Amino acid sequence: LRVVSIADPANPVEVGFYDTQGYAMGVAVSGSYAYVADEWNGLQVINIADPAHPFWGGIYYTPGYAYGVAVPGSYAYVAGENAGLRVLDIADPTNPSEDGFYDTPGYAYAVEVQGGYAYVADFDYGLRVVSIVDPAHPAEVGFYDTLGPARSVALSGDYALVADFEYGLRVIDISAPADPVEVGHVD
């Protein structure tokens, strides 16, 4: 995990780092903690209260490799590759615990959360839309099977932007989460 000051955006400067045990594949920040999807070492919680001296704060070993993470509120949503979407209670960041999971049909590589839904880039199975209204029982409500392997996802208002490997960027309208529709793309 690299901590970089962007106080001067034209001249970013590294101010601290923490060497995780595995491969840092994704990160989300909430409060004084960075939540690192650390591949075979699950979710690593790093205390970043002092950005120059981050230190280990907790861990949860996910059943699959942790590739992506989103942290809205007191839950961490981890894209756990062949173990799907994992929902972790992080009310106590030093002791994360699993509350629920949804086993996606493919390999969950990335996740973003918005408005009671988790949007999962699920490799060969495209974009999966999972209701997380009940974190203990996440349930798929819709999907859009992209042309290629969905590797990453970002949200912008009513749109999910999916990095779809050799098929470029896919723009998917998610205004109706149960019925996502592709509205554009760029190779």
ZIGIWO-V701712 format. One record per residue. N is the residue number from 1. SS is DSSP state (h for helix, s for strand, l for the rest). PHI is phi in radians with two decimals (none if undefined). Layout:
BEGIN
<<N & SS & PHI> <N & SS & PHI>>
END
This chain:
BEGIN
<<1 & l & none> <2 & s & -1.87> <3 & s & -1.82> <4 & s & -2.13> <5 & s & -1.37> <6 & l & -2.01> <7 & l & -0.97> <8 & l & -1.98> <9 & l & -0.97> <10 & l & -1.34> <11 & l & -2.39> <12 & l & -1.12> <13 & s & -2.35> <14 & s & -1.22> <15 & s & -2.00> <16 & s & -2.97> <17 & s & -2.74> <18 & l & -2.41> <19 & l & -1.51> <20 & l & -1.26> <21 & l & -1.29> <22 & l & -1.98> <23 & l & -1.84> <24 & l & -1.22> <25 & l & -1.82> <26 & s & -2.78> <27 & s & -2.59> <28 & s & -2.42> <29 & s & -2.05> <30 & s & -2.53> <31 & l & 1.06> <32 & l & -1.67> <33 & s & -2.25> <34 & s & -1.85> <35 & s & -1.84> <36 & s & -1.89> <37 & s & -1.34> <38 & l & -1.98> <39 & s & 0.83> <40 & l & -1.21> <41 & l & -1.74> <42 & l & 1.09> <43 & s & -1.67> <44 & s & -1.74> <45 & s & -1.85> <46 & s & -2.02> <47 & s & -1.34> <48 & l & -2.07> <49 & l & -0.98> <50 & l & -1.90> <51 & h & -0.98> <52 & h & -1.34> <53 & h & -2.40> <54 & l & -1.15> <55 & s & -2.51> <56 & s & -1.07> <57 & s & -2.12> <58 & s & 3.03> <59 & s & -2.69> <60 & s & -2.41> <61 & l & -1.42> <62 & l & -1.29> <63 & l & -1.11> <64 & l & -1.93> <65 & l & -1.12> <66 & s & -1.50> <67 & l & -1.96> <68 & s & -2.49> <69 & s & -2.63> <70 & s & -2.29> <71 & l & -2.31> <72 & l & -1.69> <73 & l & 1.25> <74 & l & -1.74> <75 & s & -2.26> <76 & s & -1.96> <77 & s & -1.87> <78 & s & -1.96> <79 & s & -1.39> <80 & l & -1.84> <81 & s & 0.84> <82 & l & -1.27> <83 & l & -1.78> <84 & l & 1.23> <85 & s & -1.59> <86 & s & -1.88> <87 & s & -1.94> <88 & s & -1.96> <89 & s & -1.40> <90 & l & -2.08> <91 & l & -0.94> <92 & l & -1.91> <93 & h & -1.01> <94 & h & -1.38> <95 & h & -2.49> <96 & l & -1.11> <97 & s & -2.43> <98 & s & -1.42> <99 & s & -1.75> <100 & s & -2.95> <101 & s & -2.77> <102 & s & -2.28> <103 & l & -1.46> <104 & l & -1.14> <105 & l & -1.22> <106 & l & -2.08> <107 & l & -1.96> <108 & s & -1.32> <109 & l & -1.89> <110 & s & -2.64> <111 & s & -2.58> <112 & s & -2.33> <113 & s & -2.20> <114 & s & -2.80> <115 & l & 0.97> <116 & l & 1.43> <117 & s & -2.29> <118 & s & -1.83> <119 & s & -1.90> <120 & s & -1.96> <121 & s & -1.41> <122 & l & -1.99> <123 & s & 0.78> <124 & l & -1.18> <125 & l & -2.03> <126 & l & 1.19> <127 & s & -1.64> <128 & s & -1.87> <129 & s & -1.90> <130 & s & -2.10> <131 & s & -1.25> <132 & l & -2.10> <133 & l & -1.02> <134 & l & -1.91> <135 & h & -1.01> <136 & h & -1.31> <137 & h & -2.40> <138 & l & -1.11> <139 & s & -2.48> <140 & s & -1.21> <141 & s & -2.06> <142 & s & -2.98> <143 & s & -2.80> <144 & s & -2.35> <145 & l & -1.47> <146 & l & -1.21> <147 & l & -1.12> <148 & l & -2.08> <149 & l & -1.32> <150 & s & -1.22> <151 & l & -1.92> <152 & s & -2.67> <153 & s & -2.52> <154 & s & -2.37> <155 & s & -1.96> <156 & s & -2.52> <157 & l & 1.06> <158 & l & -1.57> <159 & s & -2.23> <160 & s & -1.86> <161 & s & -1.83> <162 & s & -1.96> <163 & s & -1.38> <164 & l & -2.02> <165 & h & 0.91> <166 & h & -1.23> <167 & h & -1.73> <168 & l & 1.23> <169 & s & -1.66> <170 & s & -1.89> <171 & s & -1.87> <172 & s & -2.10> <173 & s & -1.34> <174 & l & -1.99> <175 & l & -1.09> <176 & l & -2.00> <177 & h & -0.96> <178 & h & -1.33> <179 & h & -2.48> <180 & l & -1.12> <181 & s & -2.38> <182 & s & -1.27> <183 & s & -2.09> <184 & s & -3.10> <185 & s & -2.81> <186 & s & -2.52> <187 & l & -1.41>>
END
